[in-house]
Amino acid sequence: MTTTTTPKDTSSKAATPDERLDLNATTPLVLAAFAAVYLLWGSTYLAIRVGVETVPPLTLAGLRHLTVGLFLYPILRRTTGVRPTAANWKSAAVTGCLLLFVGNGGVSWAEQIVPSGVTALLVTMVSLWLVVVDWLRPGGLRPVPRVLFGLALGFAGVALLVGPSHWGGSERVDLRGVAVLVIASFAWACGSIYSKHSGMPRSALLGVAMQSFSGGLVLLIAGLLSGEFHRFHFSAVSWRSWVALAYLIVFGSCIGLSAYIYILQKSTSARVATYALVNPVVALILGWLFVDEIISLRTVIATVVILTAVVLVITAPHRVPVRKGDLEPVPAPGEV
């Protein structure tokens, strides 16, 4: 895709911020960042699936996020010059608990019993929960009819995944895993909305580092209290799980998140939101290729239904103008 220079527009309609940003959206670096978000975040679900083979789920997520927080915080604290306040840390602690402890911790637990590709598909429901939570919060806005239809369609897709056994040539998804993923996605949506209206530091990456530290610490404490540490022995961890943990830290969190923040700054919100459609497809294919997960007719139909619902929601017009920050998509629980 190429861009062209046009004569000065003489119409009364001014270009929107997203339209001006779109002029930079085809540079090689932006395209590379999009590819990183599409592929790296789509692959994190497989990495989590491999990681929980021999590492308890809360411990896996806790080690991942605490390591990221401990690594990034001092670097960003020095390079940004931002001095976080007590209010900043309070917001980071709340969002860290919602996003990482309940959200990512729930995804890690669910992947013990739910295929990684199906997990990624269910996690796209975050896009739908964001609309619901923003609607129900004080001062929230009622969605337009197109979004309401998208919400109904999305939840119908989930119902299809957990429908009658053997329909479409496969067993239905374990209801325990679905319940945990619904809670995780809802918590992620709540944390995302809260973070936009709370006292996070002005540096987005520094805020992420603070959330990672807080959420990772809570995850490890939860793992200790739940008895995971009694079952966890370093000598019993397979090399596959160690590689998966390292991959999640380096590629899933550090590189993937940096690429995500970059494309938020350089491209349009609508284009950035497409990662929510690509990631489940990547996860389904990788799960099929590397861990023999079955892509059944039920899964294919549910994928089409749920992703159609997400398209309806993320492309729908808004009732009133809102700040650009409120339009930006957010990472899903398995992706940071």
N, C-alpha and C positions, 0 to 999 in steps of 0.2 A: 504494500500500500504506500502511495506517495502523496505528498502534499503539494499544492500549487499556490502561487501568489495571485491574488485577485485584486482588481481595482478597489479603491476605497469605497466602502459601503455608504451609499447616500440615504439609505432608509433610516427610519427613526428607531429601529430596533438595535440595541447595543448587544455586543457579544457577551455571553455569560462567562463567569470565571472558568467553568468547565470547558466551554468552547475555546477560550484562549489557551488553556492548558493543553488541549488536544493537539495543538500545533507541534508540541514537543514529543508526542506519543509514539513516534516511529523511529526514534534514534536507536542505534544498535544497543546502547546501554539499557534503555528502557525495555526493549524487546528481550534482552537477556534477563532483566529483572522479572519480567512477566513469566518467562520460561522457568525461572527458579521457583517462583511462587506456585505455578501450575504443577511442576514435577516434584519439587522437594516437599511441599506441603501435602501433595497427594500421596507421597510415599511414606509420610510419617505414620499413617495408620498401619501399614505393613511392619514398620519398625517397632511400633508399640506391640503388635501381635507377636513378633519374634521375641521382644524383650520380656514379656510376661510369661514366656515359656519357663524360665528359671529364676526370674526376679519377681517378688510380689508386686502387685500393681501400684499400690500407694508408695512403696519404696522406690520403684522405678521412676515414677513421676516426680517424687520428692528429690531424688538425686539429680534428675535432669534439671529441674527448675532452680534448685538451690545452687547448683554449679554455675548455671547461667547468671544468676543474680550476683554471686560472689565474684565472678569474672568481669561482668560488664559494669557493675556499679562503680567501683573505684576509677575505672577508665573514663566513664561518662561523667562522673562527678568532677574529674579533673579537666576534661576537655570542654565541657559545657560551661563550667564555672557556676552552675546552679547549686544553691545550698538548700536542700529540701527542708521544709518546715515540719512541725509536728502535725499540722493539718494534712500536709502531703503524705506523710507516713501513715496517718490514719486512713486516708483514702486508698493508699496502696495496700494496706492490710485488708481492708474490706473487699476491694476488687480482687486481690490475690486469693482470698478465700473463695469467693464466688467463681472466678474464672478458672483458677488452677486447682484448688482443692476439690471443689464440687464438680467443676466442669471437666478439666483434664484428668483429674483423679477418677471421676466416674467413667470416662472413656477408657482409661487404662484397665479399670476393673471389668468393664463390660466386654472388652476384647478377649477375656478368658473364655467366654461362652458365645460370643457373636462374631461372625467372620469380619475381617477388617474392612472389606469392601462395603458390606451392609452397614457397618458402623459409620463409615464415611457418609453413606447415603442418608442415614438417619440424622447425622449431625448437621446436614444442610437445613434441618428444621430450625436451626438458630435464626436464619433469615426470617422465618415466619414468627418465631417467638419474639423477635425484636419488635415487630409490628404490634403484637398483642401487649407486650410490656409497656411500650411507648404509648399505647392507647389507654391502658389502665392507670398509668401513673398520674398523680395530680397535675392538672393542666395539659394532659395528653390530648392528642387529636384522634378522632374517629377515622378509621381508614376509608378510602373511597371504595365503591362497590367492586371494582376490579380486584382490589387487594383482598376484600372479604371473600370473593370467589376463590382467589389463590389460596387463602388460608384453609378454606373448606376442602379444596382439592388436595392440598398438601397432607392434611390429616387423614384424608381418604387413602392416600398412598401409603401412609404408615399402617392404617388398618388392613390394607391389602397384604403388607409384609407379615403381619401377625395373624392373618386370617386362618381359614380351615387348614388342617394338616393335609399334606400330599397334594394340595392344589398347585397346578403348574409344574408338577414333577419334582417337588421338593418339600421338605419339612418346613413348617413355619419357624420364624426366628424365636429364640428363647425369650419368653415374656419377661423374665427377670432382667435380662440384658436390655430389653427395650425400655422397661420402666426406669432403669438407671440412666440410660441415654436420654430419655425424655427429661428427667430431672436435671441431668448435666447440661443439656441444651438450654433449658429454662433458666438455670442459674447463670449460664454464660451470658444470656440475653440481659438478665437483671444486672449483672456486673458491668456489661458494656454500656447500658443506659446510665447506670450510676456513675461510671467513670467520666462520662461526658458532662455531668452536672456537678461534679465534686471537685475538690481542691487538688488535682494532680499537678505536678510540676510542668512548666512550660515546655520542657524537653520531652518529647514523646518516648524516645528510647530510654532516657533515664527513668521515666515512669514505669516502663516495662521492666527494667532491671529491678526496681524496687518491688514491683508486683511479683516478679520471679523469686526474689529472696523471701518475701513474706509468704507467698503461697507454697514454695518449696519447703520452708521450715514447718508450716502447718501440716503439709503432707507427711513429712517424716515423723512428726509427733503423732499424727493419726495412725501411721503405720506401727509405731511403737505401742500405742494404746490398744490397737486391734490385734496385737500378737504377731504381726508379720515378722518382726525382728527375730522371734524365736524360730521361725521357719526359714530365715534367710541366712545362708552361709556362703561366703565368698568362694569357697572351694567348689561349691555345687553349681555355680553360675557357668553356663556354657559360653564358649567363645562367641556364638551367634548372638547371645543376649548382650554381651559386652560391646560387640560391634554395633548392635542396635541402639544401645544407650549412647555410645559415642556419636552415632549418626544423628540421633535426636538432638543432642546438645549442639553439635557443630553445624549441621546442615538444616535441621528442622527449626531450631530456635535462633541461632546467631545469624547465619547466612540468609535463611528464609525470611526471618523477621526484618532484617535490614533491607532486603529486596522489596518487601511489602511496604515498609515506610517510604522507600524511594518512589515506588510507583504511585503511592497516594499523593506525593508531592508533584509528580511529573505527568500524570495522566488523569483522565476523567473518572469520577466515581462509578459511572455505569460500566466502564471497561474494567476497572479494578474488581468490581463485583462478579465478573465472570469466573473468577477463581473458584467461587462456590459451586459452579456448574462443572468445572473441569476436574477438580480434586476427587469427587466420588468416582468418576470414570477411570481416572488414573489408579485409584485405590482398588477398584473392582478388577482391573486388568492385572495389576501387580499381585493381588491376592490369588488370582487364578493361575498366574504363571509360576509363582514361587512357593506358595503353600497349599496348592491344590484346592483352593476354595471354589465351590461350584457356582456358576452363574446360571441360574435356572430361569425358566419362563416367568415365574412369579417375580424374581428379582428384576428382570428386564422391564416388565410392565410397571412395577412399582417405581423403578428408576425414572421412566418416562413421565409418570404421573407426578412424582415429587419434584423433579427438575422443572417441569412445566409450571408447577405452582410457584417455584422460586423465581422463575423468569417473570411471571405475572406480577409478583410482589416487588422485585428490585427494579422493574422498568416502569412501574405505575407512576403517574403524575402525583404530585403532592397538592393538598388543598390550599396551603398557604406557603409563602417563601420561608425557608428555614436556613439556618447557618450551614455553611458547607460542611463543617465538622459533623453535623447531624446526619448528613447524607452518606458519609463515608462508610463503606462496609467494614466489618471487623472480622478478625480471624476466628475460626471455629475452634472448639475445644481440643481437637487433636493436632492443631497446626502451630502452636507456639510453645 
